[in-house]
Amino acid sequence: MEIVNLTEKQKSVVDILKKEHLTSFQILTRVKNISIILVLYKELDGLYKKGMLGSYIKNNLKYYYIP
């Protein structure tokens, strides 16, 4: 996958989600340059809009992944 026009925060999220599917809290604890959940949701929304992010709900938890 070619990564273009991504912020550093988005690149960090993509790198982590390439390895495994995670909840937003799990992403927040693993990404070093994002410390506030609202900032994480902004970055996730940006990735959704670029068509780079997928999600699903399992056991009442929303998981994110890179398709």
N, CA, C, O and CB atoms as a CASP TS submission, in Angstrom:
PFRMAT TS
TARGET T0000
AUTHOR 0000-0000-0000
METHOD Language model
MODEL 1
PARENT N/A
ATOM      1  N   MET     1       0.841  -1.172   0.000  1.00  0.00           N
ATOM      2  CA  MET     1       0.000   0.000   0.000  1.00  0.00           C
ATOM      3  C   MET     1       0.888   1.238   0.000  1.00  0.00           C
ATOM      4  O   MET     1       1.838   1.325   0.778  1.00  0.00           O
ATOM      5  CB  MET     1      -0.958  -0.003   1.213  1.00  0.00           C
ATOM      6  N   GLU     2       0.586   2.174  -0.853  1.00  0.00           N
ATOM      7  CA  GLU     2       1.340   3.418  -0.919  1.00  0.00           C
ATOM      8  C   GLU     2       0.720   4.418   0.043  1.00  0.00           C
ATOM      9  O   GLU     2      -0.489   4.650   0.010  1.00  0.00           O
ATOM     10  CB  GLU     2       1.367   3.982  -2.366  1.00  0.00           C
ATOM     11  N   ILE     3       1.530   5.001   0.887  1.00  0.00           N
ATOM     12  CA  ILE     3       1.038   5.974   1.852  1.00  0.00           C
ATOM     13  C   ILE     3       1.415   7.367   1.361  1.00  0.00           C
ATOM     14  O   ILE     3       2.595   7.707   1.270  1.00  0.00           O
ATOM     15  CB  ILE     3       1.617   5.703   3.280  1.00  0.00           C
ATOM     16  N   VAL     4       0.411   8.161   1.048  1.00  0.00           N
ATOM     17  CA  VAL     4       0.647   9.522   0.576  1.00  0.00           C
ATOM     18  C   VAL     4      -0.243  10.483   1.344  1.00  0.00           C
ATOM     19  O   VAL     4      -1.351  10.137   1.752  1.00  0.00           O
ATOM     20  CB  VAL     4       0.389   9.636  -0.946  1.00  0.00           C
ATOM     21  N   ASN     5       0.260  11.697   1.534  1.00  0.00           N
ATOM     22  CA  ASN     5      -0.506  12.762   2.185  1.00  0.00           C
ATOM     23  C   ASN     5      -1.043  12.371   3.558  1.00  0.00           C
ATOM     24  O   ASN     5      -2.185  12.692   3.886  1.00  0.00           O
ATOM     25  CB  ASN     5      -1.652  13.168   1.305  1.00  0.00           C
ATOM     26  N   LEU     6      -0.251  11.697   4.348  1.00  0.00           N
ATOM     27  CA  LEU     6      -0.650  11.351   5.706  1.00  0.00           C
ATOM     28  C   LEU     6       0.127  12.200   6.702  1.00  0.00           C
ATOM     29  O   LEU     6       1.298  12.513   6.490  1.00  0.00           O
ATOM     30  CB  LEU     6      -0.424   9.848   5.980  1.00  0.00           C
ATOM     31  N   THR     7      -0.539  12.568   7.789  1.00  0.00           N
ATOM     32  CA  THR     7       0.160  13.259   8.866  1.00  0.00           C
ATOM     33  C   THR     7       1.033  12.246   9.604  1.00  0.00           C
ATOM     34  O   THR     7       0.871  11.037   9.441  1.00  0.00           O
ATOM     35  CB  THR     7      -0.847  13.953   9.844  1.00  0.00           C
ATOM     36  N   GLU     8       1.943  12.748  10.403  1.00  0.00           N
ATOM     37  CA  GLU     8       2.794  11.848  11.191  1.00  0.00           C
ATOM     38  C   GLU     8       1.949  10.994  12.134  1.00  0.00           C
ATOM     39  O   GLU     8       2.244   9.817  12.342  1.00  0.00           O
ATOM     40  CB  GLU     8       3.838  12.654  11.996  1.00  0.00           C
ATOM     41  N   LYS     9       0.912  11.577  12.698  1.00  0.00           N
ATOM     42  CA  LYS     9       0.029  10.831  13.598  1.00  0.00           C
ATOM     43  C   LYS     9      -0.704   9.731  12.844  1.00  0.00           C
ATOM     44  O   LYS     9      -0.836   8.614  13.344  1.00  0.00           O
ATOM     45  CB  LYS     9      -0.981  11.774  14.271  1.00  0.00           C
ATOM     46  N   GLN    10      -1.184  10.042  11.640  1.00  0.00           N
ATOM     47  CA  GLN    10      -1.864   9.028  10.837  1.00  0.00           C
ATOM     48  C   GLN    10      -0.907   7.906  10.453  1.00  0.00           C
ATOM     49  O   GLN    10      -1.288   6.735  10.464  1.00  0.00           O
ATOM     50  CB  GLN    10      -2.470   9.658   9.578  1.00  0.00           C
ATOM     51  N   LYS    11       0.332   8.253  10.114  1.00  0.00           N
ATOM     52  CA  LYS    11       1.323   7.229   9.786  1.00  0.00           C
ATOM     53  C   LYS    11       1.562   6.305  10.974  1.00  0.00           C
ATOM     54  O   LYS    11       1.702   5.094  10.802  1.00  0.00           O
ATOM     55  CB  LYS    11       2.643   7.879   9.348  1.00  0.00           C
ATOM     56  N   SER    12       1.609   6.869  12.174  1.00  0.00           N
ATOM     57  CA  SER    12       1.800   6.059  13.379  1.00  0.00           C
ATOM     58  C   SER    12       0.644   5.084  13.567  1.00  0.00           C
ATOM     59  O   SER    12       0.856   3.917  13.898  1.00  0.00           O
ATOM     60  CB  SER    12       1.937   6.959  14.615  1.00  0.00           C
ATOM     61  N   VAL    13      -0.575   5.564  13.356  1.00  0.00           N
ATOM     62  CA  VAL    13      -1.760   4.709  13.496  1.00  0.00           C
ATOM     63  C   VAL    13      -1.741   3.604  12.443  1.00  0.00           C
ATOM     64  O   VAL    13      -2.008   2.445  12.759  1.00  0.00           O
ATOM     65  CB  VAL    13      -3.058   5.546  13.373  1.00  0.00           C
ATOM     66  N   VAL    14      -1.432   3.949  11.205  1.00  0.00           N
ATOM     67  CA  VAL    14      -1.388   2.960  10.120  1.00  0.00           C
ATOM     68  C   VAL    14      -0.353   1.884  10.420  1.00  0.00           C
ATOM     69  O   VAL    14      -0.623   0.697  10.243  1.00  0.00           O
ATOM     70  CB  VAL    14      -1.070   3.642   8.772  1.00  0.00           C
ATOM     71  N   ASP    15       0.829   2.292  10.872  1.00  0.00           N
ATOM     72  CA  ASP    15       1.887   1.323  11.178  1.00  0.00           C
ATOM     73  C   ASP    15       1.439   0.311  12.231  1.00  0.00           C
ATOM     74  O   ASP    15       1.743  -0.876  12.118  1.00  0.00           O
ATOM     75  CB  ASP    15       3.144   2.048  11.659  1.00  0.00           C
ATOM     76  N   ILE    16       0.730   0.766  13.238  1.00  0.00           N
ATOM     77  CA  ILE    16       0.264  -0.132  14.301  1.00  0.00           C
ATOM     78  C   ILE    16      -0.861  -1.035  13.803  1.00  0.00           C
ATOM     79  O   ILE    16      -0.893  -2.224  14.118  1.00  0.00           O
ATOM     80  CB  ILE    16      -0.213   0.678  15.517  1.00  0.00           C
ATOM     81  N   LEU    17      -1.787  -0.466  13.022  1.00  0.00           N
ATOM     82  CA  LEU    17      -2.935  -1.252  12.566  1.00  0.00           C
ATOM     83  C   LEU    17      -2.592  -2.219  11.442  1.00  0.00           C
ATOM     84  O   LEU    17      -3.379  -3.119  11.148  1.00  0.00           O
ATOM     85  CB  LEU    17      -4.031  -0.332  12.110  1.00  0.00           C
ATOM     86  N   LYS    18      -1.444  -2.054  10.812  1.00  0.00           N
ATOM     87  CA  LYS    18      -1.007  -3.035   9.812  1.00  0.00           C
ATOM     88  C   LYS    18      -0.695  -4.370  10.480  1.00  0.00           C
ATOM     89  O   LYS    18      -0.799  -5.424   9.853  1.00  0.00           O
ATOM     90  CB  LYS    18       0.233  -2.517   9.044  1.00  0.00           C
ATOM     91  N   LYS    19      -0.314  -4.321  11.748  1.00  0.00           N
ATOM     92  CA  LYS    19       0.103  -5.525  12.474  1.00  0.00           C
ATOM     93  C   LYS    19      -1.071  -6.297  13.059  1.00  0.00           C
ATOM     94  O   LYS    19      -1.062  -7.527  13.064  1.00  0.00           O
ATOM     95  CB  LYS    19       1.059  -5.152  13.581  1.00  0.00           C
ATOM     96  N   GLU    20      -2.090  -5.578  13.557  1.00  0.00           N
ATOM     97  CA  GLU    20      -3.231  -6.252  14.189  1.00  0.00           C
ATOM     98  C   GLU    20      -4.427  -5.317  14.283  1.00  0.00           C
ATOM     99  O   GLU    20      -4.286  -4.099  14.175  1.00  0.00           O
ATOM    100  CB  GLU    20      -2.850  -6.762  15.587  1.00  0.00           C
ATOM    101  N   HIS    21      -5.592  -5.890  14.483  1.00  0.00           N
ATOM    102  CA  HIS    21      -6.827  -5.137  14.668  1.00  0.00           C
ATOM    103  C   HIS    21      -6.887  -4.700  16.126  1.00  0.00           C
ATOM    104  O   HIS    21      -6.645  -5.501  17.029  1.00  0.00           O
ATOM    105  CB  HIS    21      -8.088  -5.990  14.273  1.00  0.00           C
ATOM    106  N   LEU    22      -7.211  -3.421  16.357  1.00  0.00           N
ATOM    107  CA  LEU    22      -7.190  -2.879  17.712  1.00  0.00           C
ATOM    108  C   LEU    22      -8.385  -1.972  17.970  1.00  0.00           C
ATOM    109  O   LEU    22      -8.964  -1.409  17.041  1.00  0.00           O
ATOM    110  CB  LEU    22      -5.897  -2.115  17.954  1.00  0.00           C
ATOM    111  N   THR    23      -8.749  -1.836  19.249  1.00  0.00           N
ATOM    112  CA  THR    23      -9.757  -0.862  19.664  1.00  0.00           C
ATOM    113  C   THR    23      -9.088   0.507  19.761  1.00  0.00           C
ATOM    114  O   THR    23      -7.862   0.608  19.727  1.00  0.00           O
ATOM    115  CB  THR    23     -10.415  -1.269  21.030  1.00  0.00           C
ATOM    116  N   SER    24      -9.891   1.551  19.882  1.00  0.00           N
ATOM    117  CA  SER    24      -9.324   2.898  19.976  1.00  0.00           C
ATOM    118  C   SER    24      -8.452   3.043  21.225  1.00  0.00           C
ATOM    119  O   SER    24      -7.411   3.697  21.172  1.00  0.00           O
ATOM    120  CB  SER    24     -10.445   3.950  19.991  1.00  0.00           C
ATOM    121  N   PHE    25      -8.856   2.452  22.331  1.00  0.00           N
ATOM    122  CA  PHE    25      -8.042   2.539  23.548  1.00  0.00           C
ATOM    123  C   PHE    25      -6.701   1.835  23.359  1.00  0.00           C
ATOM    124  O   PHE    25      -5.667   2.338  23.797  1.00  0.00           O
ATOM    125  CB  PHE    25      -8.794   1.928  24.744  1.00  0.00           C
ATOM    126  N   GLN    26      -6.718   0.681  22.711  1.00  0.00           N
ATOM    127  CA  GLN    26      -5.469  -0.035  22.453  1.00  0.00           C
ATOM    128  C   GLN    26      -4.554   0.772  21.536  1.00  0.00           C
ATOM    129  O   GLN    26      -3.339   0.805  21.731  1.00  0.00           O
ATOM    130  CB  GLN    26      -5.758  -1.407  21.833  1.00  0.00           C
ATOM    131  N   ILE    27      -5.144   1.420  20.538  1.00  0.00           N
ATOM    132  CA  ILE    27      -4.348   2.267  19.645  1.00  0.00           C
ATOM    133  C   ILE    27      -3.729   3.405  20.447  1.00  0.00           C
ATOM    134  O   ILE    27      -2.542   3.700  20.306  1.00  0.00           O
ATOM    135  CB  ILE    27      -5.220   2.827  18.481  1.00  0.00           C
ATOM    136  N   LEU    28      -4.534   4.038  21.285  1.00  0.00           N
ATOM    137  CA  LEU    28      -4.070   5.174  22.080  1.00  0.00           C
ATOM    138  C   LEU    28      -2.892   4.797  22.968  1.00  0.00           C
ATOM    139  O   LEU    28      -1.964   5.589  23.132  1.00  0.00           O
ATOM    140  CB  LEU    28      -5.206   5.717  22.932  1.00  0.00           C
ATOM    141  N   THR    29      -2.916   3.609  23.539  1.00  0.00           N
ATOM    142  CA  THR    29      -1.819   3.202  24.422  1.00  0.00           C
ATOM    143  C   THR    29      -0.551   2.838  23.653  1.00  0.00           C
ATOM    144  O   THR    29       0.534   2.826  24.234  1.00  0.00           O
ATOM    145  CB  THR    29      -2.251   2.023  25.272  1.00  0.00           C
ATOM    146  N   ARG    30      -0.665   2.543  22.369  1.00  0.00           N
ATOM    147  CA  ARG    30       0.503   2.113  21.580  1.00  0.00           C
ATOM    148  C   ARG    30       1.119   3.210  20.725  1.00  0.00           C
ATOM    149  O   ARG    30       2.297   3.139  20.377  1.00  0.00           O
ATOM    150  CB  ARG    30       0.114   0.975  20.692  1.00  0.00           C
ATOM    151  N   VAL    31       0.337   4.217  20.387  1.00  0.00           N
ATOM    152  CA  VAL    31       0.859   5.317  19.578  1.00  0.00           C
ATOM    153  C   VAL    31       1.479   6.342  20.523  1.00  0.00           C
ATOM    154  O   VAL    31       0.818   6.845  21.432  1.00  0.00           O
ATOM    155  CB  VAL    31      -0.269   5.968  18.693  1.00  0.00           C
ATOM    156  N   LYS    32       2.734   6.639  20.300  1.00  0.00           N
ATOM    157  CA  LYS    32       3.467   7.521  21.219  1.00  0.00           C
ATOM    158  C   LYS    32       3.165   9.002  21.010  1.00  0.00           C
ATOM    159  O   LYS    32       3.267   9.784  21.955  1.00  0.00           O
ATOM    160  CB  LYS    32       4.948   7.293  21.065  1.00  0.00           C
ATOM    161  N   ASN    33       2.799   9.402  19.803  1.00  0.00           N
ATOM    162  CA  ASN    33       2.619  10.831  19.546  1.00  0.00           C
ATOM    163  C   ASN    33       1.163  11.299  19.629  1.00  0.00           C
ATOM    164  O   ASN    33       0.848  12.406  19.192  1.00  0.00           O
ATOM    165  CB  ASN    33       3.165  11.163  18.191  1.00  0.00           C
ATOM    166  N   ILE    34       0.274  10.471  20.184  1.00  0.00           N
ATOM    167  CA  ILE    34      -1.118  10.873  20.430  1.00  0.00           C
ATOM    168  C   ILE    34      -1.440  10.532  21.883  1.00  0.00           C
ATOM    169  O   ILE    34      -1.337   9.376  22.291  1.00  0.00           O
ATOM    170  CB  ILE    34      -2.123  10.153  19.433  1.00  0.00           C
ATOM    171  N   SER    35      -1.831  11.544  22.663  1.00  0.00           N
ATOM    172  CA  SER    35      -2.093  11.288  24.078  1.00  0.00           C
ATOM    173  C   SER    35      -3.542  11.556  24.484  1.00  0.00           C
ATOM    174  O   SER    35      -3.932  11.259  25.613  1.00  0.00           O
ATOM    175  CB  SER    35      -1.177  12.132  24.918  1.00  0.00           C
ATOM    176  N   ILE    36      -4.340  12.113  23.573  1.00  0.00           N
ATOM    177  CA  ILE    36      -5.730  12.453  23.886  1.00  0.00           C
ATOM    178  C   ILE    36      -6.646  11.710  22.916  1.00  0.00           C
ATOM    179  O   ILE    36      -6.407  11.708  21.708  1.00  0.00           O
ATOM    180  CB  ILE    36      -5.966  14.000  23.804  1.00  0.00           C
ATOM    181  N   ILE    37      -7.688  11.083  23.445  1.00  0.00           N
ATOM    182  CA  ILE    37      -8.579  10.243  22.634  1.00  0.00           C
ATOM    183  C   ILE    37      -9.257  11.044  21.521  1.00  0.00           C
ATOM    184  O   ILE    37      -9.468  10.516  20.429  1.00  0.00           O
ATOM    185  CB  ILE    37      -9.643   9.590  23.523  1.00  0.00           C
ATOM    186  N   LEU    38      -9.602  12.315  21.778  1.00  0.00           N
ATOM    187  CA  LEU    38     -10.257  13.115  20.736  1.00  0.00           C
ATOM    188  C   LEU    38      -9.334  13.347  19.544  1.00  0.00           C
ATOM    189  O   LEU    38      -9.794  13.383  18.403  1.00  0.00           O
ATOM    190  CB  LEU    38     -10.713  14.459  21.306  1.00  0.00           C
ATOM    191  N   VAL    39      -8.051  13.503  19.797  1.00  0.00           N
ATOM    192  CA  VAL    39      -7.082  13.650  18.705  1.00  0.00           C
ATOM    193  C   VAL    39      -7.014  12.354  17.905  1.00  0.00           C
ATOM    194  O   VAL    39      -6.945  12.378  16.677  1.00  0.00           O
ATOM    195  CB  VAL    39      -5.674  14.027  19.255  1.00  0.00           C
ATOM    196  N   LEU    40      -7.036  11.221  18.609  1.00  0.00           N
ATOM    197  CA  LEU    40      -7.018   9.926  17.926  1.00  0.00           C
ATOM    198  C   LEU    40      -8.238   9.779  17.026  1.00  0.00           C
ATOM    199  O   LEU    40      -8.107   9.348  15.880  1.00  0.00           O
ATOM    200  CB  LEU    40      -6.969   8.774  18.947  1.00  0.00           C
ATOM    201  N   TYR    41      -9.422  10.128  17.522  1.00  0.00           N
ATOM    202  CA  TYR    41     -10.631  10.010  16.701  1.00  0.00           C
ATOM    203  C   TYR    41     -10.558  10.916  15.470  1.00  0.00           C
ATOM    204  O   TYR    41     -11.052  10.549  14.404  1.00  0.00           O
ATOM    205  CB  TYR    41     -11.874  10.355  17.533  1.00  0.00           C
ATOM    206  N   LYS    42      -9.951  12.086  15.607  1.00  0.00           N
ATOM    207  CA  LYS    42      -9.771  12.978  14.453  1.00  0.00           C
ATOM    208  C   LYS    42      -8.886  12.306  13.405  1.00  0.00           C
ATOM    209  O   LYS    42      -9.181  12.366  12.211  1.00  0.00           O
ATOM    210  CB  LYS    42      -9.150  14.333  14.894  1.00  0.00           C
ATOM    211  N   GLU    43      -7.814  11.672  13.845  1.00  0.00           N
ATOM    212  CA  GLU    43      -6.910  10.996  12.912  1.00  0.00           C
ATOM    213  C   GLU    43      -7.589   9.776  12.281  1.00  0.00           C
ATOM    214  O   GLU    43      -7.415   9.526  11.088  1.00  0.00           O
ATOM    215  CB  GLU    43      -5.615  10.570  13.633  1.00  0.00           C
ATOM    216  N   LEU    44      -8.357   9.018  13.062  1.00  0.00           N
ATOM    217  CA  LEU    44      -9.091   7.865  12.527  1.00  0.00           C
ATOM    218  C   LEU    44     -10.093   8.325  11.475  1.00  0.00           C
ATOM    219  O   LEU    44     -10.247   7.684  10.435  1.00  0.00           O
ATOM    220  CB  LEU    44      -9.814   7.099  13.661  1.00  0.00           C
ATOM    221  N   ASP    45     -10.775   9.436  11.748  1.00  0.00           N
ATOM    222  CA  ASP    45     -11.742   9.976  10.791  1.00  0.00           C
ATOM    223  C   ASP    45     -11.050  10.363   9.483  1.00  0.00           C
ATOM    224  O   ASP    45     -11.579  10.119   8.398  1.00  0.00           O
ATOM    225  CB  ASP    45     -12.469  11.196  11.390  1.00  0.00           C
ATOM    226  N   GLY    46      -9.877  10.960   9.592  1.00  0.00           N
ATOM    227  CA  GLY    46      -9.118  11.320   8.396  1.00  0.00           C
ATOM    228  C   GLY    46      -8.739  10.099   7.573  1.00  0.00           C
ATOM    229  O   GLY    46      -8.783  10.138   6.343  1.00  0.00           O
ATOM    230  N   LEU    47      -8.366   9.013   8.247  1.00  0.00           N
ATOM    231  CA  LEU    47      -8.022   7.775   7.542  1.00  0.00           C
ATOM    232  C   LEU    47      -9.255   7.153   6.886  1.00  0.00           C
ATOM    233  O   LEU    47      -9.168   6.615   5.783  1.00  0.00           O
ATOM    234  CB  LEU    47      -7.378   6.770   8.509  1.00  0.00           C
ATOM    235  N   TYR    48     -10.418   7.228   7.575  1.00  0.00           N
ATOM    236  CA  TYR    48     -11.675   6.745   6.979  1.00  0.00           C
ATOM    237  C   TYR    48     -11.960   7.487   5.679  1.00  0.00           C
ATOM    238  O   TYR    48     -12.283   6.878   4.659  1.00  0.00           O
ATOM    239  CB  TYR    48     -12.858   6.924   7.967  1.00  0.00           C
ATOM    240  N   LYS    49     -11.836   8.810   5.733  1.00  0.00           N
ATOM    241  CA  LYS    49     -12.148   9.634   4.563  1.00  0.00           C
ATOM    242  C   LYS    49     -11.226   9.337   3.387  1.00  0.00           C
ATOM    243  O   LYS    49     -11.610   9.524   2.232  1.00  0.00           O
ATOM    244  CB  LYS    49     -12.057  11.106   4.923  1.00  0.00           C
ATOM    245  N   LYS    50     -10.017   8.876   3.674  1.00  0.00           N
ATOM    246  CA  LYS    50      -9.072   8.513   2.616  1.00  0.00           C
ATOM    247  C   LYS    50      -9.261   7.073   2.162  1.00  0.00           C
ATOM    248  O   LYS    50      -8.560   6.602   1.267  1.00  0.00           O
ATOM    249  CB  LYS    50      -7.642   8.719   3.094  1.00  0.00           C
ATOM    250  N   GLY    51     -10.211   6.373   2.783  1.00  0.00           N
ATOM    251  CA  GLY    51     -10.488   4.994   2.402  1.00  0.00           C
ATOM    252  C   GLY    51      -9.434   4.006   2.861  1.00  0.00           C
ATOM    253  O   GLY    51      -9.301   2.922   2.293  1.00  0.00           O
ATOM    254  N   MET    52      -8.688   4.374   3.881  1.00  0.00           N
ATOM    255  CA  MET    52      -7.585   3.533   4.345  1.00  0.00           C
ATOM    256  C   MET    52      -7.901   2.742   5.601  1.00  0.00           C
ATOM    257  O   MET    52      -7.074   1.946   6.045  1.00  0.00           O
ATOM    258  CB  MET    52      -6.384   4.376   4.592  1.00  0.00           C
ATOM    259  N   LEU    53      -9.078   2.940   6.186  1.00  0.00           N
ATOM    260  CA  LEU    53      -9.375   2.343   7.481  1.00  0.00           C
ATOM    261  C   LEU    53     -10.696   1.597   7.437  1.00  0.00           C
ATOM    262  O   LEU    53     -11.670   2.074   6.855  1.00  0.00           O
ATOM    263  CB  LEU    53      -9.409   3.411   8.570  1.00  0.00           C
ATOM    264  N   GLY    54     -10.724   0.439   8.046  1.00  0.00           N
ATOM    265  CA  GLY    54     -11.952  -0.327   8.194  1.00  0.00           C
ATOM    266  C   GLY    54     -12.235  -0.529   9.668  1.00  0.00           C
ATOM    267  O   GLY    54     -11.359  -0.323  10.508  1.00  0.00           O
ATOM    268  N   SER    55     -13.458  -0.934   9.987  1.00  0.00           N
ATOM    269  CA  SER    55     -13.801  -1.205  11.383  1.00  0.00           C
ATOM    270  C   SER    55     -14.924  -2.225  11.447  1.00  0.00           C
ATOM    271  O   SER    55     -15.655  -2.439  10.479  1.00  0.00           O
ATOM    272  CB  SER    55     -14.208   0.095  12.115  1.00  0.00           C
ATOM    273  N   TYR    56     -15.041  -2.844  12.602  1.00  0.00           N
ATOM    274  CA  TYR    56     -16.125  -3.781  12.866  1.00  0.00           C
ATOM    275  C   TYR    56     -16.341  -3.841  14.373  1.00  0.00           C
ATOM    276  O   TYR    56     -15.483  -3.420  15.149  1.00  0.00           O
ATOM    277  CB  TYR    56     -15.810  -5.199  12.282  1.00  0.00           C
ATOM    278  N   ILE    57     -17.488  -4.365  14.779  1.00  0.00           N
ATOM    279  CA  ILE    57     -17.803  -4.490  16.199  1.00  0.00           C
ATOM    280  C   ILE    57     -17.815  -5.962  16.569  1.00  0.00           C
ATOM    281  O   ILE    57     -18.452  -6.782  15.907  1.00  0.00           O
ATOM    282  CB  ILE    57     -19.167  -3.824  16.536  1.00  0.00           C
ATOM    283  N   LYS    58     -17.098  -6.283  17.641  1.00  0.00           N
ATOM    284  CA  LYS    58     -17.026  -7.649  18.154  1.00  0.00           C
ATOM    285  C   LYS    58     -17.104  -7.572  19.670  1.00  0.00           C
ATOM    286  O   LYS    58     -16.323  -6.858  20.299  1.00  0.00           O
ATOM    287  CB  LYS    58     -15.714  -8.380  17.684  1.00  0.00           C
ATOM    288  N   ASN    59     -18.035  -8.300  20.255  1.00  0.00           N
ATOM    289  CA  ASN    59     -18.231  -8.291  21.712  1.00  0.00           C
ATOM    290  C   ASN    59     -18.409  -6.870  22.248  1.00  0.00           C
ATOM    291  O   ASN    59     -17.831  -6.507  23.272  1.00  0.00           O
ATOM    292  CB  ASN    59     -17.042  -8.965  22.411  1.00  0.00           C
ATOM    293  N   ASN    60     -19.210  -6.074  21.550  1.00  0.00           N
ATOM    294  CA  ASN    60     -19.519  -4.692  21.922  1.00  0.00           C
ATOM    295  C   ASN    60     -18.315  -3.762  21.919  1.00  0.00           C
ATOM    296  O   ASN    60     -18.369  -2.696  22.533  1.00  0.00           O
ATOM    297  CB  ASN    60     -20.142  -4.670  23.272  1.00  0.00           C
ATOM    298  N   LEU    61     -17.240  -4.129  21.253  1.00  0.00           N
ATOM    299  CA  LEU    61     -16.063  -3.276  21.109  1.00  0.00           C
ATOM    300  C   LEU    61     -15.825  -3.012  19.626  1.00  0.00           C
ATOM    301  O   LEU    61     -15.935  -3.918  18.800  1.00  0.00           O
ATOM    302  CB  LEU    61     -14.808  -3.930  21.766  1.00  0.00           C
ATOM    303  N   LYS    62     -15.499  -1.771  19.299  1.00  0.00           N
ATOM    304  CA  LYS    62     -15.223  -1.415  17.909  1.00  0.00           C
ATOM    305  C   LYS    62     -13.732  -1.576  17.646  1.00  0.00           C
ATOM    306  O   LYS    62     -12.895  -0.989  18.331  1.00  0.00           O
ATOM    307  CB  LYS    62     -15.687   0.042  17.597  1.00  0.00           C
ATOM    308  N   TYR    63     -13.422  -2.385  16.640  1.00  0.00           N
ATOM    309  CA  TYR    63     -12.039  -2.640  16.249  1.00  0.00           C
ATOM    310  C   TYR    63     -11.751  -1.934  14.933  1.00  0.00           C
ATOM    311  O   TYR    63     -12.610  -1.850  14.055  1.00  0.00           O
ATOM    312  CB  TYR    63     -11.765  -4.161  16.127  1.00  0.00           C
ATOM    313  N   TYR    64     -10.540  -1.433  14.810  1.00  0.00           N
ATOM    314  CA  TYR    64     -10.085  -0.766  13.597  1.00  0.00           C
ATOM    315  C   TYR    64      -8.999  -1.609  12.954  1.00  0.00           C
ATOM    316  O   TYR    64      -8.264  -2.326  13.633  1.00  0.00           O
ATOM    317  CB  TYR    64      -9.568   0.666  13.901  1.00  0.00           C
ATOM    318  N   TYR    65      -8.909  -1.511  11.630  1.00  0.00           N
ATOM    319  CA  TYR    65      -7.887  -2.265  10.905  1.00  0.00           C
ATOM    320  C   TYR    65      -7.599  -1.588   9.569  1.00  0.00           C
ATOM    321  O   TYR    65      -8.375  -0.759   9.093  1.00  0.00           O
ATOM    322  CB  TYR    65      -8.334  -3.732  10.686  1.00  0.00           C
ATOM    323  N   ILE    66      -6.473  -1.958   8.981  1.00  0.00           N
ATOM    324  CA  ILE    66      -6.107  -1.492   7.648  1.00  0.00           C
ATOM    325  C   ILE    66      -6.436  -2.621   6.676  1.00  0.00           C
ATOM    326  O   ILE    66      -5.812  -3.680   6.734  1.00  0.00           O
ATOM    327  CB  ILE    66      -4.580  -1.080   7.567  1.00  0.00           C
ATOM    328  N   PRO    67      -7.418  -2.410   5.773  1.00  0.00           N
ATOM    329  CA  PRO    67      -7.798  -3.487   4.842  1.00  0.00           C
ATOM    330  C   PRO    67      -6.722  -3.786   3.803  1.00  0.00           C
ATOM    331  O   PRO    67      -6.905  -4.664   2.960  1.00  0.00           O
ATOM    332  CB  PRO    67      -9.086  -3.123   4.132  1.00  0.00           C
TER
END
